Amino acid sequence: MAYGAHRSHLVPPHPDLGLARDCEQCLGWGTLVTRDGDHELCHMCQPDPVDGEGTAASGS
């Protein structure tokens, strides 16, 4: 029987390095490491992925 893993462990997020270039929060990497050791997109310089995809799902 196969068990699923968290997506963040298998595929790290892909930041836009052009947006991250001058960011003081992530120092140009576009991602931050959480306390759990997962990588997530920087909230200061990267657009929220839900904003681009969530408009159709939310019905707006």
N, C-alpha and C positions, 0 to 999 in steps of 0.2 A: 504494500500500500504506500502510495506517495503522499508526502506531506508538503504543503506550500511553505515557502519562506517569505519573509518580508521583502518587498521589492527593493527597498533602499540597500539591502545587503547584496543584491544581485546586480543591479544596474544603478550606478550613481547618477544623480541629476546632471544634466548638461547645461551649464550656464552660458550666457552670452558674454564672452570675454570683452567685447567692445563696450558693453555697459559696465562691466566690472573694473575696467582699467583704472579709474581714479577713485574707487570706493575705499574709504578708510575703514569700513567695518570688516570687509573680507580681504582687504589688501590686494585686490585685483584678481582673486581666485574665482569669485562668483559663488562660492559655496562656503558654508560654515560646518564645523563638526559639532554635533550635539553632545550632551553629557553621556549619552548611550553609545557614542562612537559612530553614529550615523552621519552621513553627509546630507545637508539640505541646502536649497538655494538661499542665497543671501537675501534677507527681507528688505535691505536698503537699496540695492541696485538691480535686482532681478524682478521682472514683472511676475505677478501671481499667476501660475499656470491655470488656475480655476477661472480667472477673468476671461481668458480667451476661449475656453471650452465650456464654461458653465452657463453661458447665456442661453444656449439651446436647451440644456438640461433643466434649467430653472423655469423655463417658460417665459422669460422676459423678452 
